[in-house]
Amino acid sequence: MTNPNETGETILSTDQNTGPVAVITGASSGIGEATARALAADGCRLALLARRADRIQALADELGDGAIAIEADVTDRDSIVAAAERVENELGGADILVNNAGVMLLAPFTSDQKAEIRQMVEVNLLGAMTATEVFLDQLRDGGGDLVNLSSVAGRTARPGNAVYAATKWGMNGWSESLRQELQPDIRVMVIEPGAVATELTDHITHADTKQAAEQMYEEMSITAEDIAEVIAFAVNRPRRMTLNEILIRPTGQAL
């Protein structure tokens, strides 16, 4: 588990057997994958959770002995429970949980998108709640960090992102409540990216919305590595302080 030094600063060891343990959901691509690399560089051991087992295994192999790949789906509680047992048995428990798994299926709000509406709620919001509930006792053991990936859409809504925004507004409200409930044992941090070049837009099925989103992202998006660097910076702050809410937009993004 993580131990602070005399000044309360978090110590990240380069020893693969003693570094803090970070669990990352949605670790197979995008911000999750970039965060895994950033935290590994800071000395963390890693539990990489995602549905795409081949991708996380390749990433674990790349990062070395301090990383394990666990096939898991945040909408399937049993798979998260099994993942938590592996983290406890193989790594000694989680010090950091990064709730990164998410989908952004933008479209006008109609019955045509009813399956996607449910999917966004189940993955983005309920999935984060499930992972947190399952790993909570591990985070409490020695003091941990809970990092929730929200979005600029958790602050501003616009036509076409009603349900996505609802999940991110929900993430922000839930996180603020947890911040008050869990402090000082667990630090709660909310990361709110704007347009980031990831796979998110690839999965939009509404043609006009997909085209508009892809054009916007092509013109101004920042990288997953940009967000990963901020997450790594936040969890490395001394335990006496918490960066509770961090909004990160591309410089040219208006909303």
C-alpha positions as a Markdown table, in Angstrom:
| # | Residue | x | y | z |
|---|---|---|---|---|
| 1 | Met | 0.0 | 0.0 | 0.0 |
| 2 | Thr | 1.0 | 3.6 | -0.4 |
| 3 | Asn | 3.0 | 5.3 | 2.4 |
| 4 | Pro | 3.5 | 9.1 | 2.7 |
| 5 | Asn | 6.9 | 10.5 | 3.8 |
| 6 | Glu | 7.3 | 12.9 | 6.7 |
| 7 | Thr | 5.9 | 15.8 | 4.7 |
| 8 | Gly | 2.8 | 13.8 | 3.6 |
| 9 | Glu | 4.0 | 13.5 | 0.1 |
| 10 | Thr | 3.1 | 10.2 | -1.7 |
| 11 | Ile | 6.2 | 8.1 | -2.5 |
| 12 | Leu | 6.1 | 6.1 | -5.7 |
| 13 | Ser | 8.7 | 3.4 | -5.8 |
| 14 | Thr | 10.4 | 2.1 | -8.8 |
| 15 | Asp | 10.5 | -1.4 | -7.2 |
| 16 | Gln | 7.9 | -3.5 | -9.1 |
| 17 | Asn | 7.1 | -5.4 | -5.8 |
| 18 | Thr | 6.5 | -2.3 | -3.7 |
| 19 | Gly | 5.0 | 0.5 | -5.8 |
| 20 | Pro | 1.4 | 1.6 | -5.3 |
| 21 | Val | -1.2 | -0.5 | -7.1 |
| 22 | Ala | -3.3 | 1.3 | -9.7 |
| 23 | Val | -6.5 | -0.3 | -11.1 |
| 24 | Ile | -7.6 | 1.2 | -14.4 |
| 25 | Thr | -10.9 | 0.3 | -16.1 |
| 26 | Gly | -11.2 | 0.7 | -19.8 |
| 27 | Ala | -7.4 | 0.3 | -20.0 |
| 28 | Ser | -7.3 | -1.2 | -23.5 |
| 29 | Ser | -7.1 | 2.2 | -25.4 |
| 30 | Gly | -7.3 | 5.9 | -25.1 |
| 31 | Ile | -7.0 | 7.6 | -21.8 |
| 32 | Gly | -6.9 | 4.3 | -19.9 |
| 33 | Glu | -4.0 | 3.0 | -21.9 |
| 34 | Ala | -2.1 | 6.3 | -21.7 |
| 35 | Thr | -2.7 | 6.5 | -17.9 |
| 36 | Ala | -1.3 | 3.0 | -17.5 |
| 37 | Arg | 1.9 | 4.0 | -19.2 |
| 38 | Ala | 2.1 | 7.3 | -17.2 |
| 39 | Leu | 1.6 | 5.6 | -13.8 |
| 40 | Ala | 3.9 | 2.8 | -14.7 |
| 41 | Ala | 6.6 | 5.3 | -15.4 |
| 42 | Asp | 6.0 | 6.7 | -12.0 |
| 43 | Gly | 6.6 | 3.4 | -10.3 |
| 44 | Cys | 3.0 | 2.1 | -10.0 |
| 45 | Arg | 2.1 | -1.6 | -10.3 |
| 46 | Leu | -1.0 | -1.9 | -12.5 |
| 47 | Ala | -4.1 | -4.0 | -12.9 |
| 48 | Leu | -5.4 | -3.3 | -16.4 |
| 49 | Leu | -9.2 | -4.0 | -16.7 |
| 50 | Ala | -11.1 | -4.1 | -20.0 |
| 51 | Arg | -13.2 | -6.4 | -22.2 |
| 52 | Arg | -10.6 | -6.6 | -24.9 |
| 53 | Ala | -8.3 | -9.2 | -23.3 |
| 54 | Asp | -5.8 | -9.2 | -26.2 |
| 55 | Arg | -5.1 | -5.5 | -26.0 |
| 56 | Ile | -4.6 | -5.3 | -22.2 |
| 57 | Gln | -2.4 | -8.4 | -22.3 |
| 58 | Ala | -0.2 | -6.8 | -24.9 |
| 59 | Leu | 0.0 | -3.7 | -22.8 |
| 60 | Ala | 0.8 | -5.6 | -19.6 |
| 61 | Asp | 3.5 | -7.5 | -21.5 |
| 62 | Glu | 4.9 | -4.1 | -22.6 |
| 63 | Leu | 4.9 | -2.6 | -19.1 |
| 64 | Gly | 6.6 | -5.6 | -17.5 |
| 65 | Asp | 6.2 | -7.7 | -14.4 |
| 66 | Gly | 4.5 | -5.0 | -12.4 |
| 67 | Ala | 1.4 | -5.1 | -14.6 |
| 68 | Ile | -1.4 | -7.7 | -14.9 |
| 69 | Ala | -4.2 | -7.9 | -17.4 |
| 70 | Ile | -7.7 | -8.8 | -16.2 |
| 71 | Glu | -10.6 | -9.3 | -18.6 |
| 72 | Ala | -13.6 | -7.6 | -17.0 |
| 73 | Asp | -16.7 | -5.6 | -17.9 |
| 74 | Val | -17.8 | -2.8 | -15.6 |
| 75 | Thr | -21.5 | -3.7 | -16.3 |
| 76 | Asp | -20.9 | -7.2 | -15.0 |
| 77 | Arg | -20.4 | -7.1 | -11.2 |
| 78 | Asp | -19.2 | -10.7 | -11.0 |
| 79 | Ser | -16.3 | -9.9 | -13.3 |
| 80 | Ile | -15.3 | -6.9 | -11.2 |
| 81 | Val | -15.5 | -8.9 | -8.0 |
| 82 | Ala | -13.3 | -11.6 | -9.6 |
| 83 | Ala | -10.9 | -8.8 | -10.7 |
| 84 | Ala | -10.7 | -7.4 | -7.2 |
| 85 | Glu | -9.9 | -10.8 | -5.8 |
| 86 | Arg | -7.0 | -11.1 | -8.3 |
| 87 | Val | -5.7 | -7.6 | -7.4 |
| 88 | Glu | -5.8 | -8.5 | -3.7 |
| 89 | Asn | -4.1 | -11.9 | -4.2 |
| 90 | Glu | -1.5 | -11.0 | -6.8 |
| 91 | Leu | -0.7 | -7.3 | -6.0 |
| 92 | Gly | -1.8 | -6.9 | -2.4 |
| 93 | Gly | -4.8 | -4.6 | -3.0 |
| 94 | Ala | -5.6 | -1.3 | -4.8 |
| 95 | Asp | -4.2 | 2.0 | -3.8 |
| 96 | Ile | -5.6 | 3.9 | -6.8 |
| 97 | Leu | -8.8 | 3.3 | -8.8 |
| 98 | Val | -9.2 | 5.1 | -12.1 |
| 99 | Asn | -12.8 | 4.8 | -13.3 |
| 100 | Asn | -12.1 | 5.4 | -17.0 |
| 101 | Ala | -14.4 | 3.0 | -18.9 |
| 102 | Gly | -16.9 | 4.9 | -20.9 |
| 103 | Val | -18.8 | 5.3 | -24.2 |
| 104 | Met | -19.9 | 8.4 | -26.0 |
| 105 | Leu | -22.8 | 7.5 | -28.3 |
| 106 | Leu | -24.0 | 11.0 | -29.3 |
| 107 | Ala | -27.3 | 11.4 | -31.1 |
| 108 | Pro | -30.6 | 13.3 | -30.9 |
| 109 | Phe | -32.7 | 12.0 | -28.1 |
| 110 | Thr | -35.2 | 9.6 | -29.7 |
| 111 | Ser | -36.4 | 6.0 | -29.3 |
| 112 | Asp | -34.1 | 5.0 | -32.1 |
| 113 | Gln | -31.2 | 5.3 | -29.6 |
| 114 | Lys | -32.9 | 3.5 | -26.7 |
| 115 | Ala | -30.3 | 0.7 | -26.5 |
| 116 | Glu | -27.5 | 3.2 | -26.6 |
| 117 | Ile | -29.1 | 5.4 | -23.9 |
| 118 | Arg | -29.1 | 2.4 | -21.6 |
| 119 | Gln | -25.6 | 1.4 | -22.6 |
| 120 | Met | -24.2 | 4.9 | -21.7 |
| 121 | Val | -25.9 | 4.9 | -18.3 |
| 122 | Glu | -24.8 | 1.4 | -17.5 |
| 123 | Val | -21.2 | 1.8 | -18.6 |
| 124 | Asn | -20.4 | 5.5 | -17.8 |
| 125 | Leu | -22.2 | 5.9 | -14.4 |
| 126 | Leu | -23.4 | 2.5 | -13.0 |
| 127 | Gly | -20.1 | 0.9 | -14.2 |
| 128 | Ala | -18.0 | 3.4 | -12.2 |
| 129 | Met | -20.3 | 2.9 | -9.2 |
| 130 | Thr | -19.9 | -0.8 | -9.4 |
| 131 | Ala | -16.1 | -0.7 | -9.7 |
| 132 | Thr | -15.9 | 1.7 | -6.8 |
| 133 | Glu | -18.2 | -0.3 | -4.5 |
| 134 | Val | -16.2 | -3.4 | -5.2 |
| 135 | Phe | -12.8 | -1.9 | -4.6 |
| 136 | Leu | -13.7 | 0.5 | -1.8 |
| 137 | Asp | -12.4 | -1.6 | 1.1 |
| 138 | Gln | -9.1 | -2.0 | -0.7 |
| 139 | Leu | -8.8 | 1.7 | -1.2 |
| 140 | Arg | -9.6 | 2.3 | 2.4 |
| 141 | Asp | -6.7 | 0.0 | 3.5 |
| 142 | Gly | -3.9 | 2.5 | 4.0 |
| 143 | Gly | -5.5 | 5.4 | 2.2 |
| 144 | Gly | -6.2 | 5.5 | -1.5 |
| 145 | Asp | -7.2 | 7.6 | -4.4 |
| 146 | Leu | -10.4 | 7.4 | -6.5 |
| 147 | Val | -10.0 | 9.1 | -9.9 |
| 148 | Asn | -13.3 | 9.4 | -11.9 |
| 149 | Leu | -13.2 | 10.3 | -15.5 |
| 150 | Ser | -16.0 | 12.8 | -16.2 |
| 151 | Ser | -16.1 | 15.3 | -19.1 |
| 152 | Val | -16.6 | 18.9 | -20.0 |
| 153 | Ala | -20.1 | 17.5 | -20.7 |
| 154 | Gly | -20.4 | 17.2 | -17.0 |
| 155 | Arg | -20.6 | 21.0 | -16.9 |
| 156 | Thr | -22.2 | 22.0 | -20.2 |
| 157 | Ala | -24.9 | 20.2 | -22.1 |
| 158 | Arg | -25.7 | 20.8 | -25.8 |
| 159 | Pro | -28.1 | 19.3 | -28.4 |
| 160 | Gly | -27.1 | 15.7 | -29.3 |
| 161 | Asn | -25.3 | 14.8 | -26.0 |
| 162 | Ala | -28.3 | 14.7 | -23.6 |
| 163 | Val | -27.7 | 11.3 | -22.2 |
| 164 | Tyr | -23.9 | 11.4 | -22.3 |
| 165 | Ala | -24.1 | 14.7 | -20.4 |
| 166 | Ala | -26.5 | 13.2 | -17.9 |
| 167 | Thr | -24.1 | 10.4 | -17.1 |
| 168 | Lys | -21.3 | 12.9 | -16.6 |
| 169 | Trp | -23.3 | 15.3 | -14.6 |
| 170 | Gly | -24.3 | 12.3 | -12.5 |
| 171 | Met | -20.6 | 11.3 | -12.2 |
| 172 | Asn | -19.8 | 14.8 | -10.9 |
| 173 | Gly | -22.6 | 14.8 | -8.3 |
| 174 | Trp | -21.8 | 11.3 | -7.1 |
| 175 | Ser | -18.1 | 12.1 | -6.9 |
| 176 | Glu | -18.7 | 15.3 | -4.8 |
| 177 | Ser | -20.9 | 13.3 | -2.4 |
| 178 | Leu | -18.2 | 10.6 | -2.1 |
| 179 | Arg | -15.5 | 13.3 | -1.6 |
| 180 | Gln | -17.3 | 14.5 | 1.5 |
| 181 | Glu | -18.2 | 11.0 | 2.7 |
| 182 | Leu | -14.8 | 9.3 | 2.2 |
| 183 | Gln | -12.3 | 12.0 | 3.2 |
| 184 | Pro | -9.7 | 12.0 | 4.6 |
| 185 | Asp | -9.2 | 8.2 | 4.1 |
| 186 | Ile | -9.8 | 8.3 | 0.3 |
| 187 | Arg | -9.1 | 11.2 | -1.9 |
| 188 | Val | -11.7 | 11.7 | -4.7 |
| 189 | Met | -10.6 | 13.4 | -7.9 |
| 190 | Val | -12.8 | 14.2 | -11.0 |
| 191 | Ile | -11.1 | 14.7 | -14.3 |
| 192 | Glu | -13.1 | 16.6 | -16.9 |
| 193 | Pro | -11.6 | 16.4 | -20.4 |
| 194 | Gly | -12.8 | 18.3 | -23.4 |
| 195 | Ala | -12.1 | 16.9 | -26.9 |
| 196 | Val | -9.5 | 14.2 | -26.7 |
| 197 | Ala | -8.3 | 12.1 | -29.6 |
| 198 | Thr | -9.5 | 8.6 | -28.6 |
| 199 | Glu | -11.8 | 5.9 | -30.0 |
| 200 | Leu | -14.9 | 7.5 | -28.5 |
| 201 | Thr | -16.1 | 9.1 | -31.7 |
| 202 | Asp | -15.6 | 5.8 | -33.6 |
| 203 | His | -18.6 | 4.2 | -32.0 |
| 204 | Ile | -21.2 | 7.0 | -32.7 |
| 205 | Thr | -23.9 | 5.4 | -34.9 |
| 206 | His | -25.9 | 8.6 | -35.8 |
| 207 | Ala | -24.3 | 9.6 | -39.1 |
| 208 | Asp | -24.7 | 13.4 | -39.0 |
| 209 | Thr | -23.6 | 13.6 | -35.3 |
| 210 | Lys | -20.7 | 11.3 | -36.0 |
| 211 | Gln | -19.5 | 13.5 | -38.9 |
| 212 | Ala | -19.8 | 16.7 | -36.8 |
| 213 | Ala | -18.0 | 15.2 | -33.8 |
| 214 | Glu | -15.2 | 13.8 | -36.0 |
| 215 | Gln | -14.7 | 17.1 | -37.7 |
| 216 | Met | -14.5 | 18.9 | -34.3 |
| 217 | Tyr | -12.0 | 16.4 | -32.9 |
| 218 | Glu | -9.9 | 16.5 | -36.0 |
| 219 | Glu | -9.6 | 20.3 | -35.7 |
| 220 | Met | -8.8 | 20.7 | -32.0 |
| 221 | Ser | -8.5 | 17.6 | -29.9 |
| 222 | Ile | -5.7 | 17.1 | -27.4 |
| 223 | Thr | -4.0 | 13.7 | -26.8 |
| 224 | Ala | -4.8 | 10.9 | -24.3 |
| 225 | Glu | -1.3 | 11.4 | -23.0 |
| 226 | Asp | -2.1 | 15.0 | -22.1 |
| 227 | Ile | -4.9 | 13.7 | -19.8 |
| 228 | Ala | -2.7 | 10.9 | -18.4 |
| 229 | Glu | 0.0 | 13.4 | -17.4 |
| 230 | Val | -2.6 | 15.3 | -15.4 |
| 231 | Ile | -3.9 | 12.2 | -13.7 |
| 232 | Ala | -0.4 | 11.1 | -12.8 |
| 233 | Phe | 0.3 | 14.6 | -11.4 |
| 234 | Ala | -2.8 | 14.6 | -9.3 |
| 235 | Val | -2.2 | 11.3 | -7.6 |
| 236 | Asn | 1.3 | 12.3 | -6.8 |
| 237 | Arg | 0.3 | 15.3 | -4.8 |
| 238 | Pro | 1.0 | 15.2 | -1.0 |
| 239 | Arg | -1.8 | 13.5 | 0.9 |
| 240 | Arg | -2.5 | 16.7 | 2.8 |
| 241 | Met | -4.1 | 18.1 | -0.4 |
| 242 | Thr | -6.4 | 16.9 | -3.2 |
| 243 | Leu | -7.0 | 18.2 | -6.7 |
| 244 | Asn | -10.7 | 17.4 | -6.5 |
| 245 | Glu | -11.9 | 18.7 | -9.9 |
| 246 | Ile | -9.8 | 19.3 | -13.0 |
| 247 | Leu | -11.2 | 20.7 | -16.2 |
| 248 | Ile | -8.9 | 20.2 | -19.2 |
| 249 | Arg | -10.0 | 21.6 | -22.6 |
| 250 | Pro | -8.1 | 22.1 | -25.8 |
| 251 | Thr | -7.1 | 25.7 | -25.9 |
| 252 | Gly | -9.4 | 26.3 | -28.9 |
| 253 | Gln | -12.5 | 24.6 | -27.6 |
| 254 | Ala | -15.3 | 27.0 | -27.0 |
| 255 | Leu | -17.7 | 24.9 | -24.9 |
